[in-house]
């Protein structure tokens, strides 16, 4: 398969993207950004929110992921932000991932899968959008997929030892692996040219087309009502091995 060329890297200044923030979150986002600016001053170059917007109102469901981009890392400033972490958490915001423009550039080969998630679905309500047109090299994505799949395989194999006959523990191990695995599936889809964000089951379907193979273990692990933990754990392990072999053979 011919891999697509990487996107051209350009970080461009952008006006606040208020229109991209759901109405349900508009006021909490505005307050969050305003407080970060108050705490950080001119050190803060941008605030970017990323991932799927929680359907629940702010503070009543999952927290929203964010990135604070600084001109340089100042531990005193971070300490000031951390002092209000509990307030941010109650309002629906997780602790921000702290970066600088240089760190973003250096992360393209070390955290390509994480950056894909940000590039696919983000809004920058304050400052410069450093993720617009960010270049992510296919070779780095492939290596990251291969590495993460190998780590997941080892994680499942090691998890069997302490779990023993405790099938519910095996279920928890499989569920814990899902977040990383779905990120890998996003990376594989990106390599095939699928650049739009997809819900979990659509990501699985895309991967199945790429592999010409079903992924029953992944599908059953996504189904939390399925309590046949040992059965789906075995299938998940086999799926991860198959995905790893595919990633290893990818050009």
URTA-V380202 format. One record per backbone hydrogen bond with DSSP energy under -0.5 kcal/mol. NH is the residue of the N-H (numbers start at 1). CO is the residue of the C=O. Records with the same first field share a line. If there is no record, write none. Layout:
# URTA-V380202
NH=CO, CO
This chain:
# URTA-V380202
3=1
4=191
10=8, 132
12=10, 129
14=127
17=124
18=16
20=17
21=18
22=20
25=22
26=22, 23
27=23
29=25
30=26
31=27
32=28
33=29
34=30
35=31
36=32
37=33
38=34
39=35
40=36
41=37
43=40
44=41
45=43, 69
46=69
47=126
48=67
49=123
50=65
51=121
58=24
60=57
64=92
65=50
67=48
68=97
69=46, 67
70=68, 99
71=43
74=72
75=73
78=74
79=75
80=76
81=77
82=78
83=79
84=81
85=82
88=84
89=85
90=86
91=87
92=89
93=88
94=64
97=66
98=96
99=68, 97
101=70
104=100
105=101
106=102
107=103
108=105
111=107
115=111
116=112
117=113
118=114
119=115
120=116
121=117
123=49
125=123
126=47
128=45
129=12
130=128
132=129
133=131
134=131
140=137
141=137
142=138
143=139
144=140
145=141
146=142
147=143
148=144
149=145
150=146
151=147
152=148
153=149
154=150
155=151
156=152
157=153
158=154
159=155
160=156
161=157, 158
162=158
163=159
164=160
166=163
167=165
170=166
171=167
172=168
173=169
174=170
175=171
176=172
177=173
178=174, 175
179=175
181=177
182=178
183=179
184=180
185=181
186=182
187=183
188=184
189=185
190=186
191=187
192=188
193=190
194=189
195=193
202=199
203=199
204=200
205=201
206=202
207=203
208=204
209=205
210=206
211=207
212=208
213=208
219=215
220=216
221=217
222=218
223=219
224=222
226=223
227=225
229=227
232=228
233=229
234=230
235=231
236=232
237=233
238=234
239=235
240=236
241=237
242=238
243=239
244=240
245=241
246=242
247=243
248=244
249=245
250=246
